[in-house]
Amino acid sequence: MDIEIRRLGPDDERAVHAAAALFDRTPDRDATRRFLDEPTHHLLIAYDGDAGPLGFVSGVETTHPDKGTEMFLYELGVDEPTRRRGVGSALVEALAALAQERGCYGMWVATDPANDAAMATYRRAGGTPSEDETVLFSWVGFERTER
C-alpha cells in the first residue's frame, strides 16, 4: 500500500465530504468550513492512489500562557477494511511531524485503555502512555450554536 497523506486547508471542503464515511456523523458544511478556516486546526486524510480516502486524523493546537503550544490529537478514523495496515500509525506520525513543524512542545490524546486498537496504534506511532490514572470529565448536552 502506497499511502499519501494530504493536509487539508480552507478550500478543501469537498475532500472532507468525500471522506464522510470515515467520520462518526456526516460532516456539517458550516462546521467543516469553520474548522478548515482556522489555522490552528488540522485535518489530514490518507489516500492510496485512486482508492479514495482511507482514514483521517484531526488535531487542534492549544496554547496556554505558562506552557506554550501543544497538539491535541482530536480524532483518528480509519476505514474498516483498511485497518491494521499502518494507515492509522502513518496519520498519527504525520500529525506529530506537523506539530513539531509548527513549534508545538508535544502532542497528546485520550483513549480508553481497553481500546486495544487505539493503544497499539498510538504506541506504534511513538506515543507513550501515562503512568498516572487519568480521569476524563466531560460536559455534554450543550445546544449547538454557530458563531
C-alpha positions as CSV (number, residue, x, y, z in Angstrom):
1,M,0.0,0.0,0.0
2,D,1.4,3.4,-1.0
3,I,-0.1,5.8,1.5
4,E,-0.3,9.5,0.6
5,I,-1.3,11.9,3.4
6,R,-2.8,15.2,2.4
7,R,-3.2,18.1,4.7
8,L,-6.5,19.9,4.1
9,G,-6.9,23.6,4.0
10,P,-9.7,26.3,3.6
11,D,-10.5,25.3,0.0
12,D,-10.9,21.5,0.7
13,E,-14.5,21.2,1.9
14,R,-15.2,18.7,-0.9
15,A,-12.4,16.4,0.3
16,V,-14.0,16.3,3.7
17,H,-17.4,15.5,2.4
18,A,-15.9,12.8,0.0
19,A,-14.5,11.2,3.2
20,A,-17.8,11.5,5.1
21,A,-18.0,7.7,5.7
22,L,-14.9,7.9,7.9
23,F,-16.5,10.3,10.3
24,D,-18.9,9.4,13.2
25,R,-21.6,11.6,11.6
26,T,-22.0,13.3,8.2
27,P,-19.8,16.4,8.3
28,D,-21.7,19.7,8.7
29,R,-21.0,22.2,5.9
30,D,-20.7,25.2,8.3
31,A,-18.6,23.3,10.9
32,T,-16.3,22.0,8.1
33,R,-15.7,25.4,6.7
34,R,-15.0,26.8,10.2
35,F,-12.6,24.0,11.1
36,L,-10.7,24.3,7.8
37,D,-10.5,28.1,8.0
38,E,-8.9,28.0,11.5
39,P,-5.0,27.9,11.1
40,T,-4.6,26.0,14.4
41,H,-7.0,23.2,13.4
42,H,-5.5,20.5,11.2
43,L,-7.1,17.7,9.2
44,L,-5.0,15.1,7.4
45,I,-6.5,12.5,5.1
46,A,-4.7,9.3,3.9
47,Y,-5.2,8.1,0.3
48,D,-3.9,5.1,-1.6
49,G,-3.9,6.1,-5.3
50,D,-7.4,6.2,-6.7
51,A,-8.9,4.0,-3.9
52,G,-10.4,7.1,-2.2
53,P,-9.9,8.2,1.4
54,L,-8.6,5.5,3.8
55,G,-8.5,7.4,7.0
56,F,-8.1,10.8,8.7
57,V,-6.6,12.4,11.8
58,S,-7.6,15.8,13.2
59,G,-5.6,17.9,15.6
60,V,-6.0,21.2,17.4
61,E,-3.2,23.3,18.7
62,T,-3.9,24.5,22.2
63,T,-1.8,27.3,23.8
64,H,-1.5,28.2,27.5
65,P,0.3,31.2,28.9
66,D,2.7,29.1,31.1
67,K,3.1,26.1,28.9
68,G,3.3,27.1,25.2
69,T,1.5,25.3,22.4
70,E,0.8,21.6,22.2
71,M,-1.1,19.5,19.7
72,F,-4.3,17.7,20.8
73,L,-5.0,14.7,18.6
74,Y,-8.7,15.2,18.4
75,E,-9.8,12.2,16.4
76,L,-8.5,9.3,14.3
77,G,-10.6,7.3,11.9
78,V,-9.6,4.5,9.5
79,D,-11.9,2.7,7.1
80,E,-12.7,-0.7,8.5
81,P,-11.2,-2.8,5.6
82,T,-8.0,-0.8,5.8
83,R,-7.3,-1.2,9.5
84,R,-4.2,-3.0,10.7
85,R,-2.3,-1.9,7.6
86,G,-0.4,1.1,9.0
87,V,-2.7,3.8,7.9
88,G,-3.6,5.0,11.5
89,S,0.0,5.0,12.6
90,A,1.1,6.9,9.4
91,L,-1.6,9.5,10.1
92,V,-0.6,9.9,13.8
93,E,3.1,10.2,12.8
94,A,2.2,12.8,10.2
95,L,0.3,14.9,12.8
96,A,3.2,14.6,15.2
97,A,5.6,15.8,12.4
98,L,3.2,18.7,11.7
99,A,3.1,19.5,15.5
100,Q,6.9,19.7,15.6
101,E,7.0,21.8,12.4
102,R,4.6,24.2,14.0
103,G,6.6,24.6,17.1
104,C,4.5,22.5,19.5
105,Y,6.3,21.2,22.6
106,G,4.3,17.9,22.5
107,M,1.1,16.1,21.4
108,W,-1.5,14.2,23.4
109,V,-4.6,12.1,23.0
110,A,-7.0,10.5,25.4
111,T,-8.3,7.0,24.8
112,D,-9.9,4.1,26.7
113,P,-7.2,1.7,28.0
114,A,-9.5,-1.1,26.9
115,N,-9.4,0.1,23.2
116,D,-6.6,-2.3,22.1
117,A,-6.5,-0.9,18.5
118,A,-6.0,2.7,19.7
119,M,-3.4,1.7,22.3
120,A,-1.5,-0.3,19.7
121,T,-1.7,2.5,17.1
122,Y,-0.5,5.2,19.4
123,R,2.3,3.1,20.7
124,R,3.4,2.1,17.1
125,A,3.4,5.8,16.2
126,G,5.8,6.6,19.0
127,G,3.4,7.7,21.8
128,T,4.0,6.8,25.4
129,P,1.0,6.0,27.7
130,S,0.9,7.9,31.0
131,E,1.7,6.1,34.2
132,D,-0.9,8.0,36.2
133,E,-4.6,7.2,36.3
134,T,-6.3,10.0,34.5
135,V,-10.0,10.6,34.9
136,L,-11.7,12.2,31.9
137,F,-14.6,14.6,32.8
138,S,-17.0,15.7,30.1
139,W,-19.8,18.2,29.7
140,V,-22.4,17.1,27.3
141,G,-25.8,18.3,26.1
142,F,-24.8,21.9,25.2
143,E,-27.0,23.2,22.5
144,R,-25.1,23.5,19.3
145,T,-24.8,27.0,18.1
146,E,-22.9,28.6,15.2
147,R,-20.7,31.6,15.7
